[in-house]
Amino acid sequence: MKVITQINRLLGAEVLPLAGALILVVAAFSLATPLFLTIANFSSMAFQLPVLGLLTLAMMVPILSGGLNLAIIYTANISGLTLAAILIAFGGPDAGIGAFALGVVAALLVGALSGMVMGLVIAYIGAHPILVSLAMMIFLRGLGEFLTRGSDISGFPDFMAPIGHGLFFGVPVPLFIFLAAAILWHVMLRRSRHGFSVFMIGSNIEASEYSGVPTRRTLTLIYTISGIICAAAGILMAARFNSVRVGHGEALLLVTVLACFLGGLDPFGGFGRVIPVVLALMILQALSSGLNLIGANQHLSTAVWGLFLIAVMAIRRAAGHLSIFARGRG
């Protein structure tokens, strides 16, 4: 019992239930198809998870602050387009490391600028995060379609391939990138003053202002960092697919929100941890891969994710009522 209490205190009360759910999903699909428990399948999952994981981290912190960033997909894509444009300008497949480094810096700056604009409007004008991020999403989508005329940009240097497809000690390079970002997120939220301010704002922004928390600066920084991590996802997508398109990853927006709520984040902000969200991502990736292996239609995965979101919200609501009832009886 003490071990369970320690795990709940250090990692979050959601970790053990999510770990159990992950084991059940893996066991169910391993019985459904012999292809699930194979190195090829786990390798495929390890390559697919990082992009979704980075986008989920980009969604996570705005939700913790009581907001939302609906522009994560198009921020990632416009950042990827920025990298692609610079590479094409310097020769496309013949572009050198210097051009790639310049493109990465430019892509990160574009992502940061997109997030900063949203943060400034939310913090200093007081507009609702949903409306601001929706407006930014529409703007970035329109801008991307205008610049590319709806087509793909492809033809990148060969040295980019290991970023999206390479292995390091047998582990996919993209997975290392995601795990490094997740660890950084965990440390930032649990060990930094900024992380403390994020939770304070999510719990009660008015009380935070009276407590001396720099709410406007923190909100601006929240969305700026979200934009930077989106840009990292866009760079990873460009390396993985060897092309960039405005519509890449459109279906992932729902999944990032689902992963956050499945991982125990309060939809109104103020509570959540990184590790349960990572476990939630693993569950969703296992579901997607398992359904694909048993021959289910790709759109069925999206439908299952939507049902999962409804179920999670219903279960959490019911658990809240039971908790209130139990306290009343006590």
HELIX and SHEET records of a PDB file:
HELIX    1   1 LYS A    2  LEU A   11  1                                  10    
HELIX    2   2 VAL A   15  ALA A   32  1                                  18    
HELIX    3   3 ILE A   39  LEU A   64  1                                  26    
HELIX    4   4 ILE A   72  ALA A   89  1                                  18    
HELIX    5   5 GLY A   92  ASP A   94  5                                   3    
HELIX    6   6 ILE A   97  LEU A  120  1                                  24    
HELIX    7   7 VAL A  121  ILE A  125  3                                   5    
HELIX    8   8 PRO A  129  THR A  148  1                                  20    
HELIX    9   9 ASP A  158  MET A  160  5                                   3    
HELIX   10  10 ALA A  161  HIS A  165  1                                   5    
HELIX   11  11 VAL A  173  ARG A  191  1                                  19    
HELIX   12  12 ARG A  193  SER A  203  1                                  11    
HELIX   13  13 ILE A  205  TYR A  210  1                                   6    
HELIX   14  14 THR A  215  PHE A  241  1                                  27    
HELIX   15  15 LEU A  252  LEU A  262  1                                  11    
HELIX   16  16 VAL A  274  LEU A  293  1                                  20    
HELIX   17  17 GLN A  298  ARG A  329  1                                  32    
SHEET    1   A 2 ILE A 153  SER A 154  0                                        
SHEET    2   A 2 SER A 243  VAL A 244 -1                                        
SHEET    1   B 2 LEU A 167  PHE A 168  0                                        
SHEET    2   B 2 VAL A 171  PRO A 172 -1                                        
END                                                                             
